[in-house]
Amino acid sequence: MQFSSLSNEQRANMRHLYLDIAWIGITSGTTSSFLAIYATRLGASSWQIGLLTAGPAIINLLISLPVGR
């Protein structure tokens, strides 16, 4: 999609969409590292910490595999 063919309102919407996606990435990364540290302090085993860190990848696979068909 070329940005030169978009109206000013559409350009603003695209800019806000990109910024929202970036913000979600930042908060997701911060939250996942916080959860691993918090679980460690609560006494979680290494297997449980591994499940916490593998969760996003498992969700990504569950969503992307049916779409690939």
N, C-alpha and C positions, 0 to 999 in steps of 0.2 A: 504494500500500500504506500503510495507516495503522499507525503504530507503536503506537497504543493497543491494538490487537487482538493484538499479539504478546506472547509470554511473555518473561520476563526473559532467558532463555537466547537466544531469537531476537533480542531487542534488542541483546544483547552481540555476537552474531554479525554483525548488520548494522553496528554501530559499528566492529567490527574490519575488516569488508569495506571500508567507506568510508575508514578510515585506511590500509589496504593500497593502495587505489587512489591516494590522495593521495601516499603514499610512492613508488609507482612513477612517478607524474608528476614528482615532484621529482628522483628519480635519473635518469630519462630525459632531462629537460631539462639537468641538469648534465653528463651523459655526452655528449650531442650537442654542447654548446658546447665541452667539452674536446676532443672528436675533431676539431672544425674547427680549433681552435688548434694541436693537435698536428700535424695534417696540413699546416697552413701552415708550421710550423717545419721539417717534413721536406721542404718544397719542392713541395707540391702546387699544381697550377694552379687557377685560379678555376673552371674547368669541373668539376674533381674535387671541390672544396669544395661547389659547387652540387649535385652528385650526393649528397654526404653529407647536406646539409640537406634535399634533396627525397626522400630515402629513406623516411622515415616516411609522407609523404603518398602516395607510390606504393604502399606496402604497404596503407595504408588504402583506397585505390581498388581494389586487387586483391581485397581482402576484401569490400568493401561492394557493388561492382557485381554480382557473382553473387548475392548475397543479395537485392538489390533486384528481381530477376526474379521 
